Amino acid sequence: MSTTPPALQTTPHALPGWVYTDPRMAALEQERLLKPSWQIVCHQSQLPDARDYQVLDVGTDSVIVVKDAAGVINAYHNHCRHRGARLLSGNGRCSSLIVCPYHGFAYNLQGELVGVPQKDTFDATFNRQEWSLKRAPVALWNGFVFVWLSEQSPRSLAEQFAPFEAELAPYQLAQMVPLAPIEEEIWPVNWKVAMDNYLESYHVPIGHPGLYRLCHPDYENQRAVNTVARGISRFRAEPSTVWTERLYLKLVQKLITHLPAEQAASWRFYSALPNLGMDFYPEQMDFFQILPTHDGKTRLRYARYGLPDARPEVATLRRLGLRLNRSVNAEDKTLCLLVQRGIESSAYTPGPLSTLERWMGTFHAQLEAAIPEIRRPHPPAEWGKALPA
């Protein structure tokens, strides 16, 4: 199996602007790209006890993951089987039952319908056993909980990440704990603009001066297998001119002893198509999930994790790393806003892609495989007001 993305001869140019602005794209992307992919929900440490739950919304779909009394993590589509009301939101701990807030239908943690108010008002053929919550496939990978929203059979999550298991093992992901609650932010850009940006480091020297002072951008050492790409930014030998960046590197060298030298001296970025980023730093890691909203914007889910460590110096190191990372994210938001405004212009035509944008080109190839019409210069006239099947 090849360890590099397909050559850019098949996708030499960026996508037409309408692909990022036409509202008819959203339903196609939801059905053909996002639903038939593993979506990250949380870390298992965020569901420590029975009845703990976390809700994930992906477009028009929503799923509940909840731990039952036997310690099993189950996933259910988040709507009542009676009239479709959403059951839960956010995260927390439910009672022994999941109760619909509309009419009071009650489900146990195995998803079975166990309570129906005024059941005698229903037809005699009504059978509670036929109206359990709809299950969604759930999988654990290195302590992280993923769900699959499509009715298609899920592909193997373990196989998707298998080529990178050995190099990720030293981080001890399953033993990590959350360093903060899961955060969300809305960016007024199409989700594909945000994903394009995450998938290439060509913009780092111009767009991220702090990151560029700290690290060499990864141009030659990118690896991609099974819809997962890895980039490595290695720390520079020369000291940064900014004291917080110098202190960050000093503390890394002093405190990080559990990682091989190569990983202790770099930031690593793993991009899992179509919409997940996982960033690995010596002192912590995060996931960065890029999701579309109903009105064409982007909802970012962001969460940080680290190994349990009560040393005050480690807390300082993590704060410094977070400060650096938040600067990068703020810069990315600004860059994405500029791109969104530009591609909305009626004069915009897609430009050629650099070989440094090859994984972005592979993302576009994945989009094209799901929605072949995206290479047309204008929205397909035959779509009209209806969507293709």
Buried (B, 14 or more C-beta within 10 A) or exposed (E): EEEEBEEBEEBEBBBBBBBBBBEBBBEBBBBBBBBBBBBBBBBBBBBEEBBBBBBBBBBEBBBBBBBBEEEEBBBBBBBBBBEEEBBBEEBEEBEEEBBBEEEEBBBBBBBEBBBBEEEEEEEEEEEBEEBBBBBBBBBBBBBBBBBBBBEEEBBEBEEBBEBBEEBBEBBEBEEBBBBEEBEEEEBBBBBBBBBBBBBBBBBBEEBBEBBBBBBBBBEEEBBBBBBBBBBBBBBBEEEBEBEEBBBBBEBBEEBBEEBEEEBBBBBBBBBBBBBBBBBBBBBBBBBBBBBBBEEBBBBBBBBBBBBEBEEEEBBBBBEBBBEBBEBBBEBBBEBBBEBBEEBEEEEBEBEEBEEBBBBBBBBBBBBBEBBEBBBEEEBBEEBEEEEEE
